[in-house]
């Protein structure tokens, strides 16, 4: 797959993927620490806050395996979209998806127990 931008995935599509597929995606959450504490995602994530990129950038390939598809998450889908584009530009072979509407949309349509902010 030779992507130039992340593929879009809705919260309901991601929910079905996480519940039914044998090949689970790696979930990357690019929100800040305080956002994650307010509204943690319902599944385990690799937390890569954008403001701390200088800390994790050199270990990216160790933190995020290239053999699994990647779904990037943020609050509303904009920071994750930008991170997804950046990730694809690194030419490391990632298959990248962006959660449309972010955790806010997930809370509205999949898991209302997650607080909205």
Buried (B, 14 or more C-beta within 10 A) or exposed (E): EEBEEBEBBBBEBBBEBBEEEEEBBBBBBBBBEEBBEBBBBBBEBBBBBBEEBEEBEEEBEEEBEEEEBBBBBBBBBEBBBBBBBEBBEEEEEBBBBBBBBBBBBBBEEBBEEBEEE
